[in-house]
């Protein structure tokens, strides 16, 4: 600290350098003031390919009379009127405090710092501004590292790593599964470099739980870089084994084949998905037939036909549709090494109903719902008719005197007098023509 203080006192200029991209040289004046002046340099960092151009502009808030730029190991004195060479002046003029350079035909050896040197407002120590030029260098071929086995099972945990070596700057990795960008399960990239080298290797992992939809898809590691005309890719095709399944939204294993005609040939087609390929066995009227089989005179069981992407069409051909065939249930058993699935197939001569297909469970639910509504309606009517539950007290009971016609209609409630009497819940009435009068009861001693 004492030496630094002595240096300030005797008027030395002290240049403080900051490491990293876009560093700027700061100068303290000999006047003893703590005011710092810096060179505004734009851009502070840039990435360019070999043969590209770059404009670097250094500015100070006062007029200057000279401008120098150091590119690579060469220092260039830039004059606004001189337009010859690979490094020429750029800017609004020295009088505006601008010292800029148009760097043409960038070379590999120019990778590194570019500095502009400007005269100070006072004194003799020049000001310096520095930016970082990164000359892009294409990385090596990407490598996709994954488990060695040739196939996997549905539900397996899968992990792969993509390595793109020695790029300047580091390459950018993107993952694809099939034709879709893969975002889920992508880990953060890791960057490494050899000591003393500015070439960067990037590594990134991806992990996922495999499903049947992953079968026969390409896992792609794509490397993009400024120095590449087009991306480079490393690929691996995934093979996933899974038991037979039928992708029915209803989840039902009961299948109805519509549109068949009596007296004509009938095809019972069931589409299943499986890997490895499934083995199909039909049961028709107690007879077990493993496909392919064409020995039976009434039907022909075809071998499962591969449709692509793990789908197979399993077909039973009935030579002639008879009336009793409509009543039959055809059982289909589909299996491979990983599992077995059973289906019940019915046939119908009616056209397939339009609209949304309902599963058996949905139909049962609808029927139960309708029954609940009907039972509720019957209970409401019964309660209303018998003055029970919420209808209790709905109307007053009227006693019919002896000898009165039990079939005669009861008087309207509005014609009854004395119903407001708080002492009697009901009155006794004597019929006299069309008018009824209450019979007064004598007072009795208790």
Secondary structure, 3 states (H helix, E strand, C coil): CHHHHHHHHCCCCCEECCCCCCCECEEECCCCCCCEEECEEECCEEEECCCCCEEEEEECCCCCCCCEEEECCEEEECCCCCCCCCEEEECCCHHHCEEEEEECCCCHHHCEEEEEEECCCCCCCCEEEEEEEEECECCCCCEEEECCCCCEECCCEEEEEEEEEEEECCCEEEEEECCEECCCCECCCEEECCCCCCCEEEEEEEEEECCHHHCCCEEEEEEECCCCCCCEEEEEECCEEEEEECCCCCCCCEEEECCCCCCCCEEEEEEEEEECCCEEEEEECCEEEECCECCCCCEEECCCEEEECCEEEEEEEECCCCHHHHHCCEEEEEEECCEEEEEEEEECCCCCCCCCCCCHHHHHHHHHHHHHHHHHHHHHHHHHHCCCHHHCCCCCCCCCCCCCCCCCCCCCHHHCCCCCCCCCCCCCEEEECCEEEECCCCCCCC
